[in-house]
Amino acid sequence: MRVTRPMLAAVGAAAVLALAGCGSEDAGGSKVPPTATGSLESLAAEVKCKPDIQTDADTIRQAICHNPDGKFVLATFATDRGQREWINQAEDYGGYYLVGRKWVAVGDDGVVTALRGRLGGTIEQGMHHSGGSGGGHGAMGSGHDGG
C-alpha cells in the first residue's frame, strides 16, 4: 500500500513549522515569470539550492532546500490531483505555498515571494491555527498563473 497523503501532508506541515521564522527580503519585483516545470532537481537548480531529499515515492518527491532567500520545502507530484489533495491537507497547518503545475514550494512569506520571482506560480496561504498572532483565513489564490 502507498504512503498516505495525510501522512505526507503532516510531514510537510511539520517541516513548514520547523522552518518558520527563517525569513528573507522581498524579491523586489512585481514581474512574475512563466510558471516553471520539471523535476524536483531542475526546480531546485532554478532557485540555486541543493535539495535534501526527505521523501522519494512514486506519488511525491519532497526535499528541504536552503538558498540565499532562506529555507523551504520543495515537493513534486505525479498527478495534479495528488498535488491538490496534499496542499488542501497541508494548508491546515498554515504557511505560504508557491504552487506550480505538479510542484509546490512551502516556506515563510518572504521566501515564497522570492521563489515566485524565479519559478512563477501562484501563492496560497494556509490557515493559521496556533495560539500566536494573526494569520491567514484560507487560501489567497487558486489555480495557475502562467503556463
TADABEL-V916946 format. One record per pair of residues at least 4 apart in sequence whose ideal C-beta (glycine too) atoms are under 6 Angstrom apart, sorted by the first residue. I is the first residue (numbers start at 1). J is the second residue. If there is no record, write none. Layout:
BEGIN
{{I:J} {I:J}}
END
This chain:
BEGIN
{{3:7} {3:8} {3:57} {5:9} {5:85} {5:86} {6:89} {8:60} {9:86} {9:89} {9:90} {12:73} {12:90} {13:90} {13:93} {15:73} {16:95} {16:106} {19:71} {19:107} {22:70} {22:71} {23:108} {23:110} {24:69} {24:70} {24:110} {24:111} {24:114} {26:113} {27:113} {27:114} {27:117} {29:117} {32:120} {33:120} {34:120} {34:146} {34:147} {35:100} {35:120} {35:121} {35:146} {36:43} {36:46} {36:100} {36:119} {36:120} {37:101} {38:42} {38:43} {40:51} {40:61} {40:63} {40:76} {43:103} {44:49} {44:51} {44:65} {44:74} {46:118} {47:67} {47:115} {47:118} {48:67} {49:65} {49:66} {49:67} {51:63} {51:65} {52:63} {52:64} {53:63} {54:62} {54:63} {55:60} {55:62} {56:61} {59:78} {59:82} {60:75} {60:77} {61:76} {62:75} {63:74} {64:73} {65:72} {65:74} {66:71} {69:111} {69:114} {70:111} {72:105} {72:107} {72:111} {73:106} {74:105} {75:104} {76:102} {76:103} {77:82} {77:83} {77:102} {78:82} {83:102} {86:90} {87:91} {91:126} {92:127} {94:126} {94:128} {94:135} {95:106} {95:126} {96:109} {96:112} {96:125} {97:104} {97:106} {97:124} {98:105} {98:112} {98:115} {98:116} {98:121} {98:123} {99:104} {99:121} {99:122} {99:124} {100:121} {105:115} {107:111} {107:112} {112:123} {115:119} {116:121} {120:146} {122:141} {122:145} {124:139} {124:140} {124:141} {125:136} {125:140} {127:136} {128:135} {128:136}}
END
